[in-house]
């Protein structure tokens, strides 16, 4: 990922409503979430939410899929992977054992939801 693209991502996420919307959409993968439901859950007017969603879309973090009268937003997981890799590409000066705790912290988010409720 080029630095300019990373800055676009960080700029999009540097506003609280957009960060909350992105995290909400990520939590709904792979199904996504309709725009109106995102606005409702975050208690944001729909026209304001549309502006925020457009910014996240331009940054490549989410994508829209029209389903009838609804627009469903999904996270672009490849972009999330790219930004995560960008952040840690030079991690620990070539000593991978120092990055193991970071990898361990990320791994639990990817376990099945059933495992979290045990």
Secondary structure, DSSP 8 states (H G I E B T S, - for coil): --HHHHHHHHHHHTSHHHHHHHHHHHHTTTT-EEHHHHHHHHT--HHHHHHHHHHHHHTTSEEEEEETTEEEEEE-HHHHHHHHHHHHTTGGGG-GGGTHHHHHHHHGGGS-HHHHT-
